[in-house]
């Protein structure tokens, strides 16, 4: 495959490329939303966070996918947005 075309470079000159760029942007926003929801569900819901199995089923992911889907930056974003303090979780202190 060739180089990646930025949405700004596509403009409205080509409807198909513009639609693909828009779809890509929506997918990126959806993936970020999923990461933030997973971070919230595992690090901010207490005394009992959602299980990896519950989250995997709801998100259409594997358990191992849920374990690695979010990182410290996602936990920080949730903390900033909610004002909550994340609860340390064994094996998740990233």
N, C-alpha and C positions, 0 to 999 in steps of 0.2 A: 504494500500500500504506500501511497505517497505521503506528502507532508500534510499536517493538520491545517485546515483553513479556519482562521478566526472568524467569529460572527461579524466583527467590524469590517473585515475584508470582503465578506460576502455581500453585505448591504442588502438591498432589495432587487439587485440585478437578476438574480436567479431564484425563483420561488422555491424550487426543490431544495437548494442548498440553504436558503434562509429557513425553511421549515425544519430541515435537519438540525441546523444550529439552534433553533428554538427548542426542539425536542431534547437536544443534548443539555441545554441549560436547565430545562425542567427536570431531567433525570438527575443532574448534579444537585439541584435543590432538594429533590426527594431523598437522595442518598444521604445528604447532610441531615435532613430531618430525621431519618431513621437512626443515624449514628447518635444524634442528640437524645432521641427518645430511649434508645438502648442505654446510653450513659445515665440518664435520669432513672430509668427503671432499676438499674443495678447499683447505683452509687448514692441515690438520693431518697429512695423509698425504704423506710425502716419503721419498725425493727426487722421486717422481713422483706428483703428485695424480691423482685420477680425472679423466678428460676430461669436458667438458661434454656431449659426445655420449653417453658411457657413462651418466652420471647422468640425462640427459634420458630415455633409453630405459628405465632402471630405474624412474624416478619417474613415467613417463607424462606428461612435460612436454616443452616445446620447449627447444631449447638456450638461446634468449634468456630463457625463463622460469627456467631454472636459474641463469643469470647474475645475475638480479635477485631471486631467491627469498629470499635470506638477507641479513642486514645485519650491521653491526658488533656489535649487541647479541647476535646469535646466535653470532658468533665468540667474544664475551666469555663467554657461557654455557658454550660447549664448553670454553673454556680453564679456567674455574672448575671445571667438573665433572671434567675429566681431569687438570688440573695441567700440561697441555702448553702450549707457546708456539706461537702461530700463525706460519706462514711467510708473509712478505709475498709477494704474487702480483701480477704486473703487471696493472694495470687493476682490481685488487680491493682496493686499499688504502683501505678505507672507514673 
